[in-house]
């Protein structure tokens, strides 16, 4: 399809190959790049709801108890028991959710 739109003055196949390769490169270069991690998730630690909520709940024991139906000591005890089972490794390009956040989301 690209070869038909390019007028050829010489019969050199190497020249045609070079032009087709260049056209193919330009066409592929204009494709939209996909992101591995969305911008919203990159700022999760700074603006994420779970981080702010846990911080505020830890400051007020009554709210913590109403929210999770246990006090913070019980929460920390459960976390210490299952932490090794629910932990995930951080990757170079992606930070995993902390064990505390995983437990909080599971309990809620």
C-alpha positions as CSV (number, residue, x, y, z in Angstrom):
1,X,0.0,0.0,0.0
2,X,2.9,2.4,0.7
3,X,4.8,1.2,-2.3
4,X,2.0,2.2,-4.7
5,X,1.9,5.8,-3.4
6,X,5.6,6.5,-4.0
7,X,6.6,7.3,-7.6
8,X,9.7,5.4,-8.6
9,X,12.1,6.8,-11.2
10,X,14.7,4.2,-11.0
11,X,14.5,0.4,-11.0
12,X,16.9,0.0,-8.0
13,X,15.3,-2.3,-5.4
14,X,17.7,-1.2,-2.7
15,X,16.5,2.4,-3.0
16,X,12.9,1.2,-2.8
17,X,13.7,-0.8,0.3
18,X,15.3,2.2,1.9
19,X,12.3,4.4,1.2
20,X,9.8,1.8,2.4
21,X,11.9,1.2,5.6
22,X,11.9,5.0,6.2
23,X,8.2,5.3,5.6
24,X,7.5,2.3,7.9
25,X,9.7,3.8,10.6
26,X,7.9,7.2,10.4
27,X,4.5,5.5,10.5
28,X,5.3,3.3,13.5
29,X,6.9,6.3,15.3
30,X,3.6,8.2,15.2
31,X,1.7,5.5,17.1
32,X,0.5,6.4,20.6
33,X,2.7,5.1,23.3
34,X,1.0,3.2,26.2
35,X,1.8,3.9,29.8
36,X,2.6,1.1,32.1
37,X,1.4,3.0,35.2
38,X,-1.2,5.7,35.0
39,X,-0.4,9.2,36.3
40,X,-3.1,8.9,39.0
41,X,-1.4,5.8,40.4
42,X,2.0,7.5,40.4
43,X,0.7,10.0,42.9
44,X,-1.2,7.4,45.0
45,X,1.2,7.7,48.0
46,X,0.8,11.5,48.1
47,X,-2.9,11.9,47.3
48,X,-4.4,8.4,47.8
49,X,-7.4,8.1,50.0
50,X,-6.1,5.1,52.0
51,X,-3.0,6.9,53.1
52,X,-4.9,9.9,54.4
53,X,-7.6,7.9,56.0
54,X,-5.2,5.5,57.8
55,X,-3.3,8.5,59.1
56,X,-6.4,10.2,60.5
57,X,-7.8,7.0,62.0
58,X,-4.5,6.2,63.7
59,X,-4.7,9.6,65.4
60,X,-8.2,9.0,66.9
61,X,-8.7,5.6,68.5
62,X,-12.5,5.8,68.7
63,X,-12.8,6.4,64.9
64,X,-10.4,3.6,64.3
65,X,-12.4,1.2,66.3
66,X,-15.7,2.2,64.7
67,X,-14.2,1.9,61.2
68,X,-12.4,-1.4,61.6
69,X,-14.4,-2.9,64.5
70,X,-11.1,-3.4,66.4
71,X,-8.6,-1.1,68.1
72,X,-5.2,-0.3,66.5
73,X,-3.4,-2.8,68.8
74,X,-5.5,-5.6,67.5
75,X,-5.1,-4.4,63.9
76,X,-1.3,-4.3,64.3
77,X,-1.3,-7.8,65.9
78,X,-3.2,-9.2,63.0
79,X,-0.9,-7.4,60.6
80,X,2.2,-8.9,62.2
81,X,0.7,-12.4,61.9
82,X,-0.2,-12.2,58.2
83,X,2.4,-9.7,56.9
84,X,4.7,-12.3,55.4
85,X,1.8,-13.9,53.5
86,X,0.4,-10.7,51.9
87,X,3.5,-8.7,51.1
88,X,4.4,-7.9,47.5
89,X,7.8,-6.8,46.2
90,X,8.2,-3.4,44.6
91,X,9.4,-3.4,41.0
92,X,11.5,-0.8,39.3
93,X,8.6,0.7,37.5
94,X,5.7,0.0,39.9
95,X,5.4,0.3,43.7
96,X,3.2,-2.2,45.4
97,X,0.4,-1.6,47.9
98,X,1.7,-1.9,51.5
99,X,0.7,-4.7,53.8
100,X,-1.1,-2.3,56.1
101,X,-3.2,-1.0,53.2
102,X,-4.0,-4.5,52.0
103,X,-5.3,-5.5,55.4
104,X,-7.3,-2.3,55.8
105,X,-9.0,-2.7,52.5
106,X,-9.7,-6.4,53.2
107,X,-11.2,-5.6,56.6
108,X,-13.4,-2.8,55.3
